[in-house]
C-alpha cells in the first residue's frame, strides 16, 4: 500500500512539474516577444535621435514615456 501511495505521489509530482515547465516556457516566449518589441522601439528611437532634430525628438520620446508611465 505504501508503495502504491508513493508511486501515485511520484506520478502527481511529475505531472505537476510538466505543467510548471509548460507555464514557464509560455512565460519565457511572452517575455521574449515583449523584449523584441521593445528592441524595435528602441532601435526606432535610436534612429530618430541620430537625425539633425535630435533634441526635439528626444524631448518627444521622454514626454511619451512619462505619459505612458502616468497612464
ChimeraX attribute file (.defattr): number of C-alpha atoms within 10 A of each C-alpha:
attribute: neighborCount
match mode: 1-to-1
recipient: residues
	/A:1	6
	/A:2	7
	/A:3	8
	/A:4	9
	/A:5	10
	/A:6	11
	/A:7	12
	/A:8	12
	/A:9	12
	/A:10	12
	/A:11	12
	/A:12	12
	/A:13	12
	/A:14	12
	/A:15	12
	/A:16	12
	/A:17	12
	/A:18	12
	/A:19	12
	/A:20	12
	/A:21	12
	/A:22	12
	/A:23	12
	/A:24	12
	/A:25	12
	/A:26	12
	/A:27	12
	/A:28	12
	/A:29	12
	/A:30	12
	/A:31	12
	/A:32	12
	/A:33	12
	/A:34	11
	/A:35	12
	/A:36	12
	/A:37	12
	/A:38	12
	/A:39	12
	/A:40	11
	/A:41	12
	/A:42	12
	/A:43	12
	/A:44	11
	/A:45	15
	/A:46	13
	/A:47	11
	/A:48	17
	/A:49	16
	/A:50	11
	/A:51	10
	/A:52	9
	/A:53	10
	/A:54	15
	/A:55	13
	/A:56	12
	/A:57	16
	/A:58	15
	/A:59	11
	/A:60	12
	/A:61	15
	/A:62	12
	/A:63	12
	/A:64	12
	/A:65	11
	/A:66	11
	/A:67	10
	/A:68	9
	/A:69	8
	/A:70	7
	/A:71	5
